[in-house]
Amino acid sequence: MDAKPGSANPRPPDKGKATSGGTKSLGPVPNLEEHVNSEWWRQIFNSTYLKTDGDVVDDLGVTAKEVDAFCEILKLQKDQRLLDVCCGQGPDVLELARRGFANVEGLDRSHYLVQRARTQAKKEGLNVRFKEGDARKLPYATDTFDVVTILGNSFGYFETIEDDMRVLKEVRRVLKPWGRLLIDVADGEYLRRKFQPRSWEWIDKHYFVCRERSLSLDKQRLISREVVTHVEKGVVADQFYAERLYSRKGIQELLTKAGFSDVIVHGQISGDSQRNQDLGMMEKRIMVTGSVRKEWTPRKHKKDFKTVTVLFGDPAKPDPLKPLCVFDDDDFYTIDQLKNALRELEAYRYTYLSNHDTLIDDLRKLIGKTDFVFNLCDEGFGNDPRKELHVPSLLEVLGIPYTGGGPQCLAFCYDKSLVRGVAKEMQVPVPEGFFIKPEDSTFELSFAFPAICKPNFGDSSFGITQRSVTNTVEELVNAITEIREKFGYEKPILVEEFLTGKDFTVGIIGNPPESYTVLPIIEEDYSMLPPELPRLCGYEAKWQPDSPYWQIKSIPAQLPEEAEKLVVECCLKLFERLECRDYCRFDWRLDAQGTPKLLEVNPNPGWCWDGHMAKMSKIAGISYSEMLEAILKAAEDRLGLQAARAKTANGTRNGQANGIVAVDAARTPAETECSKT
């Protein structure tokens, strides 16, 4: 067969196995087109197909080269969500998963080939998804994917061009705004001139295949016949199929008519085969891309949706922690990514607040009208980091339930020295260190260099640079001066021994001890840094793209079992002791002897799509959207919102039955739960 699997194949009647008695051949056929069933693709993609076309569609080397080309054209990012329509046995999806793409999946109508794909994914331990389905009615929500591909000449199987258009419109529907489509399709102009009317080849020592081809009456499709024969069993398949031939201009016009923009033909891709024989429609293909320009489609909400108010920092105000002290394009992109991820959660309806000048009045208006607040204002009230605790304090005063840590928790954890003291009291190991008050003119170093100095109050690595790591008293004095003068920090400074072992992070979603998830631990990979630079993830790594520290990556941590067990136990104890809620991140480091020591506790940690919590979640197979949903559900469970809603509903029913209205039924979930916050 000349093509990769198609878009609409149900389970073959014989599950792809030839009968022992062989198949009766039709013999000579004067007109191939008369024998093509309009739905030929329903029975043809099975184990025989993998024999006849395996040299092209099931060769790892060929697949790897083609995926290289596709990745280059699309500039694929590993965090993008990609769907391969008509994926067959999944060669491209599996290859992308091997390369670390975590959000790829495939769809095909062939039950046999989808099962083959799932089996191979399980065998290799790849976390990918495969579905059975028709490309003309994709089983996915609108605005789901960043990229959709239709590869291996899997486009143009249907009898009418209208069906091809239905496929493209479905692809456009499931793509996000600015999403991209790539089609790899036979070069129709070339095949009209160069197709082989007849050919035959040995597949292996037992099978050979004979092929006949002709153009359809309207010259728009290439009609093919395959007779597959086993040397002992005789003919095992005599099958006919047809594929539409698209010229470069024709495929561009079709994509444009389907609503795609920026339609570009990227040149040819030539077929390759170890058998080096008949490549048919896979011989020369063209690669075409198009992008989608559309508005986000409003989500339909369930009748019992919850209303959530999402609270951000104020983009109109200065932010002292950012290098230019303003929200930039990256910040707005991060917020847009969050909104996109939240849209996927159909159980919620959102209101967004970010104007801090009117925030108090805006929140007052929401009393009784919102189930709870998703507090993502880690910048602090008015973007003042010292006022991060003011936001939950305000919500407490107004009686509005919210996610994350309360004022006391944020006050505890904002003070690094205080957290050290709590940890030592609980026998949680911490680095040696001491406290320097603003009025102190001298200090005594009670441990050996290297040492690191950092602001005692603050987060986002404010004030922590490569010069914070010191090896002499003079360097330490200079580092303290830089924090005071360059960063304008006039509060106490914490000096600790600089630990030289692995730098790793633990994330928890939920509320210990009842219900929680410890995410996979990650460590910072400093292998890209020049050897003379200290190994730390500080201000440069988070805010300065031109710094060598920008190249630092987070990878799954490799820790001894005993060390990992100790760290997790300590994190769970600290979570409860410091009154963290719903989610939290803990930063640790190993000393030279391999002993883990706590560095910081981060309640309400960074929620952005590329932050540490999202990275840990991705390793666990949890998408960004699913991570946010887990935080929301953790808050709901803690606040008892599910129970309150059920109680209210039951009270309403019982009251109506007795001619009265229960008190709880007259109050909203937000009012009912305010005392529990």
N, C-alpha and C positions, 0 to 999 in steps of 0.2 A: 504494500500500500504506500501511497506517495505522501501521506500527510500524518501529522501528529493527531492525537485523539480529538474528537469533535465535541460539540457542545450539547448534544442531546442523545445520549446512549443509555437506554435502560439495561437491565441485566440481560446478557445474551441467553437465549433459550438453552444452549448447551454449556453455559458457563465457560465458553472458550475451548472446550475439548472436542477433538474430532472423534467420530465414532469409529469403531474397529472395522466396520465394513466400508469406510470411505464415503465420498459424496459423488452423486451422479453429476457428470459434466454435461453442459448443454451442447457441446460440440461447436462447430463453426457458427458464428453469428454475424449476419451481414450488416446489422445496424445496432451498434452498442447502446445508443441512447434509448431505444425501445425497451431495454431490459433494466433500466435504472429505476429502482423504487424511489418515490419522492422522499421517503424517510429511510434511506439506505443506511444512515449512520446509527440506526437503532440496533443493528445486529453485527456490525462489522469489526468493532473494536474489542478484541479479546486476545487470547494467548497466541492465536495465529498471527494477528497483527504485530505482536511484539517479536515474532520470529521474522516476518518479512521486512519490518522496518527498524528492527532493533539496532542495526548498524548505524542508524542516524539518530533515532529518538531515545535510545537506551544506552548510549555510550557516554561514560563519565567524562572522557576527554573532550569530546565534541560539545557536550553540555557546558563544561567549564569555559571553553573559548567563547561560546555564544553568550553566556551570562556575563563574562568580562565586557563584551560589547554593549549589552543592555545596561549594565551598571554605569558605564562611561557615558552613554547617551542620556540616561535619566539622572545622572549624578545622585544615585540612590544613597540615602542615609539609613543607617541601621535601625533607627528608631521609627522609621516610616512604616505605615501599615499598607501592605501590598497584597493584592489579589491576582492570582493567575487564573484567568478564565480558560476553560478547556484544557485543564492541566494534565489530563491523562494519568499516567502512573507517577506524575509529580517530579520529573527530573529537575526542572528549573527551581521549583519550590524547595526541594530537598537540598539542592546546591546552595541556594541562598541561605538556608538554615545552617548548613555546614559553615558558612562564612560569618555566622553570627547575627544574621537578620532574625530578630525575635518575633516580628509581627507579620509573618507571611503565611498565606493560606491558599489553597487551591480548590477549584470547583470543576467537576466534570459530570456528565450524565452516565458514564459507563460505570456500573457497579463493580465490575471485574477490575478495572484499572484503578478506581478509587481505593478498593481494598488492597491492591498491590502497593499503592502509595502509602497507605496507613501502616501496612506491615513493614515496609522498608524504614519508615520514620521511627517506628517502635524499635526495630532492630538496631538502629543507629543512635537511639536515645535522643531524637530530635523533637523539640516541642513545637510541632506544626499541626495545622488543622486541615482536613480535607472534607469536602461536602459533595454529595450528589445533587445535581440540579441542572436546570435548563438555562442557558445563557440569555434566553429571551425573557426570562422572568427570574432575575437574580434574587436569592433568598437572603438579602441583606438590607439593612436600613439605609435610608437616604443619607448622603454625606458621611460615608463610613471610611473610605479608603483614600490614601494619599496617591497611590499609584495602582493602575490596573494594567495587566499585560494580557495579550492574546498571542501566543507564541507558536512556533513550529508549524506555520501554515494551517492554523486551526480556524480560520475565518473564511466564510464563503461556501459552507456545506449545504445550506438550505436551497430549496428550489427557487425561491423568489428573492429578489433584492430587498423587498419590504421586510423580510425576516432578518436580513443582515442589518437593516436600519433599526429594527427593534432591539437587536443586541447592542448596538452602539448607544441607543438612547437609554437602555438600562445601565450600561457602563457609566454614562454621564450622570445618571441619577445617583449611583452609589459612590461616585467620586466626590471628595470634598471640594469646596471652592479652591481654585488654583491647583487641583489635582491633575495628574497627567496619565494619558493612555499611550501605550506602545503596542503597535501591531507589527508582527513579523509575518508577512504574507508572500505567496509566490509572485514572482514578477510575470504578470500576465502577458505583457508584450513579448517577452523573451520566449515564453512557452508556446505561444501561438506560432512562432517561427521555428522553434527548435525541439518540440516534443518528439519522443521516439514512438512511432506507430506500433512497433513490436520490440520486445526484449525478453530475455530470460536470464536467470542467474541461479547459482547454487547458494542456498542459505547456509547449509552446513552439510555434513556427510549424508544426511537422510532426506532433506527437503530441498526442492527447487521450486521456483515460481516463474510462470510465464505471464507476460503482460501485453495487453492490446490497448491502444488509445486512439481517440478521434475527437475532433471538435464537435460541439453540439450544433444543431441546425442554425441557431442564431449566432454562433461563434463566440458566445459569452462564457461557455463552460467547457472544461476538458473532461471528457467521458473516459473512464478507465475500467478495464476488466483484469482481474487477477485470477489465475488458476494455480493453486498451491497443491503440490503433489509430494507424497511420501513414497520413497522407493519401494517399500513393501506394502503399505496400506492403500496406495493409489491416490486419487484426487481427494483432498481433505477440504478444499474450499474452491468454489467457483463463484466469484462475487463481482458486482458492478457498483461503481460509485461515480459521482460527478462533483466537481469543484469549480466555483466561479473564478474567472480570470480577471483580476483587477490591474489596470495600468496605473502608473504613478499618478497621473492626472485624475483618473477615475476614483482612486482610493482617497485622494485629497478632497475631491468634491464631495464624496460620500460623508467623510468626517465633518466637513464644514456644514453640510446640510443637516447633520445630526446634532449640531450645536457646539462643535469643538472649535477652539481658537488656536492661532499660532500653529497650524498644521504644517509639519515639516517632514520631508522625505530625507532620511539620513544615509542613503546609499544602499549598497547591496551587502548581503551576507551569503557566502557560497556554501553549499552543502559539503559535507565531508563524510567519508565512510571507509572503514578498514577493509571492507570487501571491494571498494573502489569500483562498484558496478552501477547499475541503474539507480539514479537518485530521484528520478521523476520530478514531481512538483517541489521537492526540497532542494533541487539543484541550485537555483538562484532565487533568492527572496529579497524583498525590499522591506526596510524598517521605517515605520511612519509613527510620528508622535503628534499628539494634540493636547491642549490644555483646556480646562474648564473654567470659565468665568461666570460665576453665578452667586447669588446670595445664599446664605445659610437657610436651609428649609426649617421653618418652625416645627418644633417637636409636638406631637400629640401626647398629652398627659393622661395617665390613668385617672379614673374618677376619684380615687383615694390618694392622690398625690399630696406630698407634703410641701409646704411653702418654706423656702430657705432664703435667708438674706445673706449675701456674700459680702463681706466687709474687707476692703483693701486699704492700703496707704493712699495718700492724696497725690495724684500725679501732677497737680497744679502747684504744689509746694516744693521748696528745696528739700533735698534729702542728703544730710551730711555724710552718710556712709558711702555714697556713690562717688566715684572719682570726679565727675563734673558737677556733683551735687544736684542733679536733675534726673527725672525719669527719661530714659532714651528709648530708641526703637526696640532694643532687646527687651526692655521692661514691658513695653506695650505688646510685643510679640508673645512674651511669657503669659501675660494676662489673657491674650486671645487664645493661646493654647489651653489654658485652664478652662475658659468658657466653652471651648469646643469639647473638651473632655467631659465637662459637666452636662453638656447637651445629651450625651449618650445615656445618661441616667434618667430613664423615663419616669421614675417614681417621684421626681422632684420638680418643682417650678421655682425659678430663681428671680430674686431682685438683687441688683448690684448697687452698693454704696461706696463712694470714694471721696465725696466732697466733705472734708472735715469741718469746713466753716458752717455747714448746715447739719452736721452729723447728729448732734443731740436732738434737734427738732425732727429730723428724718426718722430717728429711732423711736421717738415718742409716738409718732404716727403709726408705727408698726406694732405697737403693743396690742396684743390680741389678734393680730393679723398675720403673724409669721409664726411658724412652728419653732424655729430656732435660727440662730445666726451662725454662719460658717465664718469664724474669725480668722481671716488671713492677713490681718493688719499687723504684720511683724515689724513694720517700720515704726510703729508707735503712733499715738495720737498727734496729729499735726506733723507727722514724720520725725518726731523727736524720739529717738530710741530709749531715752530714759522714761518715756511715757507709754511704753508698750503695755504696762500693767494698767494704765488708765482706761484702756478700751474695755477689758473685761470688768473693771470696776464700774464703769458707766452702765454696762449691761446688767450687772448685779443690782445696781440702784433702780434701774427701770424694770427689773423683774423679767428680763428676756433671757431664755436659755441660750447657750452658745457652746461651740466646740472648743476643745483645747484647755490649756491650763488656766487656772484662776489667778487673781491678782497676787495672792500669797506665793503661789508656785513661781510665777514670773519674777517676783521680787527675790525669792531664794536663788533662782538659777542665773539671774543677771549678775549676781555677786559670786565670782569664781572662787574667792577665798572662803566664802561661807560654805559653798558646796564642798570644798576640800575638807572643811571642818566636819561637816555632816558625814562625809564619806569615811573619814578616819575614825569617827565615833562608831560607825557601823562596821569597822574593820574591812572597808573597801580600800585596796591599795591605791595610793596617789604618789606622784613624784615629790621629792624633797622640795621645799620652797619657803619663801618668806615674803612679807608684805612691806611695801614702802609707801608711807603716807606722803602727801604733797609737801608737808613741812619738813620731812626728814632730809637732812643734808649729808648724812653718812649711813652706811649699812655694813653689815657683816655677812660675808658669804659663808654659809655653814655646810657647803658641799662642794665637790670638785667641778670644774668646768668640763664640758660645755654647759652653758646656762641659756635660758630663753626668758626674755622679759615681755610682758604684754599688759595692756590695760586690764585692770581688775573688773571693770564694768564694761559690758558691751558684747556684741556678737558680730557675725559676718566677717570675722577675722580682722576687724578694725584695729589698726595700729600694729599688726603682726606682719613683718616683712622678713626678707632674708637677713637683714641686719639685726633682727631681734635675737638671732642665735649668736652667742658670743663665746669667745675662748679666753679672754683676758679681762681684767678689771677695767682697763681703759675702754675696750669694746663695749662692755656692759654699761658704763657711764654714758658713752656716746649713744647707745641704743635708747637709754632712758631719756636722754635729752631730745632725741628725734621724736619720740612719742609725745613728749611735752610740747615741742615747738612746731614740728611739721604737722602733726595731727591735732594740735590744739587741745590735748587731753590734760586736764588738771586734776584728775581724781587719782586714787591710789593705784599703784602698779604692783603686779605680781611677778616675782622672779622664781623660776622653777629650774630644776635640773632638766637639761634637754635630753630626752630619751632617744636613743639611736636605732631602736628596733622598728618593727612594722607599725605603721600608722593605720588604724582601722576604726570602723564605725559600726554600731549596732542600732538597728531600728526596731521599734515596737509599735504595733497598731492594736488598739483595744484598751482594756482596763483590767490589769491584773488585780486580784488573782482569779477572777471569775472567767473572763473571756479575753484572749489576746493572741496575737501572732507575732513571733519573733522573726523578722525578715532575715534573709541570708546576709551574713556579715561581709562587708567589703573592706578592702584595703587600698591605699593609694600606691599606684605604680610610679615610682620615681626614676625608672630606668632611662627615660628620655632626658633627664637633667644632666648638665655638665657636672663632672665629678667634684668640682670645687664649690658647688652650691650646696647649702644645707638642705636636707630632706625635710621639707615641711609644706603643708598646704595652707598658705596664708593669704594675705591681701592680694598679692600679685596673681595667684592662681585663680582668684575669683573675679578680679576686676580689670586686669591688664592683659589684653590679648597679645600684645607684642612682647610679653615676658616669656622666658623659657619655662616658667612655672605654668603657663597656660596649657602646656603639653601634658600635664599630669593627668592620668586616667585612673578611674576606679575599677578594680577587678575583684572577683570573688576571693575572699581572704583564705589563706592557708594557715590555719592555727592548729597547734596540738590539741587533741581532744580535751585534755584536762584544763588547758587554758581557756578554751571556748566555753566549757561548762562553768568555770568560775566566773567568767565575764558575764554570761547570760544571767546567772544567779544574782550577781551584784546589781546588774541593770534592773532586774525585776524588784529587788529590794529598794533601790533608790527611786524607782518609778512611784512606789507607794509612799515612801517616806517624804518625798518632796512634793507630793500631791499632784503629780503629773496626771493628765487625762487625755484619753482618746488616741494620742500618738506622741512619740518622743524619740529623740536621737541621742545616742551616747558616744562620745569620742574617747578612744583609748589609744595607748601606745605601749609597745614592749620596750623594756630596758635592755641593756646589753646582755643580760643573762636570760632574757626571754620571759621575764615576769611582766604581766599586763598591769598597767596603771591607768587610772581614770584621769582624763584631761578636762572634759566639760560635759555638762548635761544641757540638752537643748529642747526645752518644751516648745510646742508650736514651731517645729523646725521648718526649714525651707520647703515650700510646697510646690515649687516650680517643676516643670516637665522634665528638666535635665538635672535636677538636684539629687542629693544623696538618697533621700527616701525613694524617689522614683527609680533610681538606679538599682537599689536593693530589691524593690518590688519587681522590676523587670527580670532580674535573675530568678526570682521565684515564679515567673510566668504570670505575674500580675500586671496588667496594663496600667497606664497612668490613670485612666478613667476608673478602673477597678480599685486602684489605690485610694482615690478620692472617695469612692463609694464606701470603702471599708472604714474610713475615718468618720464619714457621716453616720454610718450604721452604728459604729462604736459609741458615738455621742447619743444617738437615739436610744440605744439600750441603756446607757448610763442614766439618761434623763427619764427613762421610763415612758417615752412618748408612745410606744406601741401599746403598752398596757393602758395608758391614759385614754388613748383613742378608743380602744375596745370597751373600756369602762364607760366612757361617755356614750358610745353607741348603745350599749346594753341599758344604761340608765334611761336613755331616751325612749327605747322600746318599752321598758318596764313602766316608766311614768305614764306614757300614753295609754298603756293597757289599763292602768289604775285611775286614769283621769287626772294625773298630776304630772309635773315636770320635775325631774331630779335636779338637785343643785348643780352637780357636776356637768349635767347636760347643757346648762346655760353658760358654761365657761369654755373658752377655747383651750386647746392643748397647751398653748403658751402660758395662759393664766394659771391653769391647773398645776403646771410644773415649776412655776417660778420659785417656789419655796425650796425646791430640791436642787437648784442650781448652785 
